[in-house]
Amino acid sequence: MATTWATPPGARPGLLIRFGRVLTAFKLKGLALHVFRALARRDPACGEAWNCIGFILTERRRLEEALDAFDRVRALAPNDPAAQFNAAFVLQRLGRRTEAIEGLRRALTLDPSLERARAALQRSEAQEKNGTY
């Protein structure tokens, strides 16, 4: 029987998240992505794994896949303002401005103190108004 070091059979989700983050910190994002995907397969309700997958895929400009990951996080935690913001960020990069603006508004409704979301919303609304989006 083959042993896979990246996904030990009895590992706890928290341990795998930390392992994936260490790999990410050491710029081993391909391996980290493998660890996070393995965890997400094992526990599809692990929003933290999906979030990490989304971040790595966003960095790699695989935006549709990143949005799928962030959409899973939003489905698991619809009241999480960070989940709304992350999906909105990717929607902006995909040029889906109306959906992005809606996501930013949802994020701010959930947490009015999110300054990054507020600034992004103001920029997006100004660009939409000026037709320069």
Summary of the structure (lengths in Angstrom):
residues: 133
radius of gyration: 16.5
end to end distance: 54.1
largest distance: 61.6
contacts: 402
relative contact order: 0.09
helix: 73%
strand: 0%
